Amino acid sequence: MLRSILRECRPRQWMKNVLVFAAPGAAGVLTEWPYLWRTLVIFVAFCLAASGTYFWNDILDVEADRRHPKKSRRPIASGAIPMPLARVLGSSMLLAGFGLTLVVWRWRAIVVIAVYIALTLAYSTYLRRVAVFDLVAVASGFVLRAIGGAVASGVYMSKWFLLCTMFGSLFVVSGKRYAELRELGDDATDTRSTMETYTLPFLRLVVTVACSATLVAYCVWAFDAGRVDPGPFPFYELTVAPMLLALLRYALVLETGHGGAPEEVFLQDRWLQLSGLLWVITFALGVYLGDGVRA
């Protein structure tokens, strides 16, 4: 039973919550305990809240999941976790995630986690059945994670950083839908009602627009960061190269018929991981050899 509960919590999905470290990491304050502990707390809070929403999403979507070739093996869909227990655990995790945010004692962080919980529940109950709005709702969850990390740690987040996060999230989410439609074809409507509305050309258009906008927003933010904190070398500007590599690599993964589970792609694709590592190293050099930038 404990193994089934842990599986339903989907610890692999917690890697999405690493976004809370983006703004304080860009500001170069993660080496300072007052900033670090608040960021860690909001990270755990998002993990708990996310797991709670996974429980409720699977509770509400149990019949559709049972018709899905992979989702039918999930603990709730397979019956490994009884429905009454799933409801108690899901609600407890949502409350724990919200309650833990109170420890940070920053009202903006409390508002962000509350909006995140409300949005994900709205998605599970209604928005997932409305085409386009379902994409925006899921992408907004990523954006709220980044905002949560900024407001919890108390660092400033620029509009270009926010735009980059918004379009990057839309790129990943629309890419996931695109890969699912390619993989399942007409059967995709059995698992997501919006798949009856979406077409491959439309989703490819959204992926293309989101990828292009992400790159443009990131370029502006990186060059603006280089202007604010010049440093001994243009490291911020150079991070554009690994960012471009990562975006193009993920786009290639989508076009080759994968990407239905983004977290698995990131954990398995070595070239995507290499691009990410190059970005982290280059960006860290810019932050810690300079004075750090406001995200």
N, C-alpha and C positions, 0 to 999 in steps of 0.2 A: 504493500500500500504506500509506504513512504517513497519508494522509487517512482511509483505512478504519480504521486503528488509533485515530486521534484520535476518529473518530465512535463507535467502540465504547467508548471511555473516557467518552463522554457528558458533555462539559464543561458542558452546560446543567444537568445534575443536580448539579453542584458547588455550585449556589446553596443547596442544602439544608444544606451544611456551614457556611453563614453563622451557623447556630445556635450555633456554638462561641463567637461573639462576644457572645452574649446576656448571660451572667452577668458577664463582665468589663466589658461596656458599661454594664450597669445599675449596677455598682459605681463607674463613672466612672474606671476605671484604665487605659483604653486609650491615654491620652496619656502614660503612663509606660512607658519602654522595657522594664524587667524583666517587666512583665505583657504588653506588646504582642508581644514576640518569641516568647514561649512560646505565646501564642494563635495567632500566625501559623503556627508550626511544627505545632501540633495541627490547624490548618485544612488544611495541605498533607498531613499524614498521613492525615486522613480522606478527602481527595480521592483519594489513591493507593489507600487501602484500598477505598473505594467503587468505583473504577474496576476494581480487581481482582475484586470481587464481581460487577460487571456482566458481566465476561468469563465468569466461572464460571457465573453464572445463565443466560447465553445458551448456553453450552456444554451445560449439563444440560437446557435447555429448547428445544434447537434444532429438534426435530421439531414441537413445538407452535407455535413462532414461525413456521415455514414455512407454517402454515395460517392465520396471522393476516394480515388485510389490510394492516396497517402494519408489524408486526414482521418480516414476511418480507423486508423491505428492509434489515434490520440486517446489518452486515458478516459476522458469523458465520453467520447463517441463509442469507444469499445466497451464501456461499462466497467472499466477497472476502478473508476472513482464513482461511487453512487451519487446520483443527482442532488439529494439533500446535503451531503457532505460538501459537494462542489460549491453549492450556494453559500454555505457557511464560510468555507475557506476563501472564496472569491471576495466576499464582503469584508472579511477580516483583513485581508491584504490591502484592500482599498483604504480602509480606515487607518491601518497601520502606516501606510505611505503618507497619508495626509497628516496624521498625528506626528510623525517623525519630522516633518517639515517645520512644525512649531518650534523645534529645538533650535533651528537656525535663527529664529526671532527676527525675521525680515518679512514684512507684510507682503511685499511683492512676490517673494518666493512662495508664500502660502497661496496667493491668488493664482500663480502659475500652475501649481500642482492641482489646485481645485479645478481650474479650467481644463487641464489635461484629463483629469478623471471624467469631467462632464462631457468633454468632446469624445473621448473613447467610448463612453457608454452610449452617447447619442449615435455614434457610428455603428455600434453593435445592434442597436435597436431600430434605427431608421436610415441613417445616411448611407450605409453600405448598399442600399437598394436604389440610390439616386446617382445616375451616371455623372461623372465629372466631380460632383460634390464628394463622392467617396474617395477620389484621388486627393482632393484638397484636404479632406479631413485627416487622412493617414499622414500626408506630408506635414500637416500642421503639428502632429505629434512630435516629429523630429525638431521642428522649429521651437516648440515649447521646451524641449529638453535643453537646447542651446541657450534660450532665454533664461531658463531656470538656473543654469550654472552661473550666468552673468549676475542675475539679481541676488542669488544666494551668497555669492562671494563678494558682491559689491563692486564689480568692475563695470566700466562703460563698454557698450556694444554699439559699434557704428552701423549706419544704415546699409553700407556695402557688405559688411559681415552678415547682417541679417538677410539681405537679398541673396547672397551666396548660399546661405543655409536653406532659404526657402526654395530656390530653384534646384539646388542639389537634392533636396528631399523629394521634390516632385519628379526629378529625373529617376531616382531609385524606385519610387512607388509606381510611376507609369511604366517603367521598364519591367517591373514585376508583373503587372497586368499584361503587358505585351508578351512576355515569356509564357505566362499561363495560357493565354489565348492560342499561341502558336503550338504549345505542347498538347493541350486538350481539345482544341478545335471546337466542334459543336457541343461536345460534352462539358465545356467550361460553364455553360449556362446552368448546369446541375449544381454547381458549387457557388457561383456568384451570379445573382440575377442581373447585374449590370453588364455582364459579358454578352447578354443578348443585344445590348445597344452598341457596345464597342465594336469597332472593326480594326483590323491590323493596320491599314493605312492611317486611321485617326490616331491610334496609340503610337505609331511610329512618328507621326507629326509632333505629338506631345513630347515624346522622348527627345526628338531633335531640338525643339524649341527650348526645353528645359536644360538640355546639355549645353547649348550655345549660351543661354542666359547665365548659367552657372559659371562658365569660363569667363565671360565678360565681367560679371560682378566680381569674380575672384581677382582678375587682373587689375581692376580699378582699386580694389581693397589692398592688394599686395603692393602696388606701386605707391599708393597713398601711405601705407605703413612704412615703406622705404623712405619716403619724403619726411615723415614725422620723426623716424628714428633711423638716420642714415647708416650708422655703424661703420666699421672698417671695410665692409665689402657688401655688395648688393644682394644679400642672401634672400631677403623677402621677394625681390623681383625674380630671383632664380627659382623660387618655389613654383612658379607658373609652369615650368617644364614637367616636373613630376605630377602636378595636378592634371595637366593635359594628358599625360601618359595614362593616368588612372581613369580619366573619363573615357578616353578612346578605347582602352582595354575593356572596360565594363560594357561599352557600346558594342564591341565585337562579341563579347560573351552573349549579349542579348540576341545578336543577329545569328549566332550559331545554335540557337535553340535552348539556351540555358538562362538562368536568372530568375526563375520562379521562386527561388528561395535565396534572396540576396545574402543573408548571413552565411549560407553554405558556400556561396561563390567567394566571399571575402576570406573564408577560412581555408579554402582549397586551392584557389588560383594563386600560384607562386609569383607570377609576374605582376598581378595586382598588388600582392603583398609587398613586392620589391618597390613598386612605385610609391606605395604608402610609406615604406621605410625611408626612401630617399626624401620624400616630402618632410617627414618628421625630423630627420637629421638636418636638412637645410633650414627648415623653419626654426628649429631649436638654436641653431647657430646664430640666426638673425636676432632671436629674442635675447639670448643670454650673452652674446658678445656686444649687444647694444643695451639699451635701457628698457626694452620691452615696449610693446605698443598697446594702445587701447584697442580691444577687439572691435 
